[in-house]
């Protein structure tokens, strides 16, 4: 029996308007100490900008929707207003 490999349905690509993260008003910030590695953020990210291996976020394409923060069961992701420090 083969093991099914999970992967996001979408992949970030350079669109006609350029990187899509430029109009984001908030950005997700991961607290790696709180993170349990459940991968719910990776699964639910509609833009597939969260890396599975280390949960690094590609801010060039992140739209700041906040789904990752809402789905995180341990609150390891906070949404921070753009321009503010985490």
N, C-alpha and C positions, 0 to 999 in steps of 0.2 A: 504494500500500500504506500502511495506517495503522499508526502506532506504538502498540504495546500499552502501556498505562499501568499500572504496578504500584501497588497500594495494599493496606494491611493488610486482613485479613478481619474484624477486630473494631474497634470504636471505643469509647473510654472513655465511660461514661455514669454518671450519678448513680443509684445503686441504692437499694433500700429501706433499706439499712443505712448510706447515706451514702457518702462517698468511701472507696474500698477501700485506700488507701495507709496508713491509720492503724494497721494491725496489722502492718506490715512490720518485720522485725528488722534487715535490712540494706538499703542503698540503693546503686544504681549511680552512680558518679561518672565522668564523661567527662574525659579529658585531651585537650583539643582540639589540642594540639601533636603528639600521637602519632596522632590520628585521620587516616585516609587517605580518608575519605568513601566507603567501600565499601558502606555501607548495610546490612550484614548484621545489625547491631543492630536497625535499623528493620524489616527483613524478619522476623526471628525473634521479636520482642517479642509475646508472646501477648495482651497487653493494649493494644497499639497506643498506647503512651504516649510514644514517641520520635518527635520531629518529623523529617520527612525533610529539610527544608531545612538546619537547623542542629544537628540531633541533640539538641535541648533535651529534657529528660525531665520529664514531668508527674508530680511526686512525689505529687500528690493521689490518683492512681489507680495508681501503680506498686506492685506487690505485693512487689518485691524478690526475684523468683525467680532472678535471676542468669543467665538465658539470654543476655542481651545480652553480658555479660562473657565467658561461655564461648565464644560464637561469634565474638568480635572477634579477627581474625587477628593483630593487632599489639599486643594487650594494652592498648588505649586506655581500657578501662572497668575500674574496680576496684570491688569490692563492699566498702563501708564499713559498719561497725556503726552503727546508728542512735544518735544522740547524740554521735558522735565527729566530729571535723573531718577533712576529706579531706587 
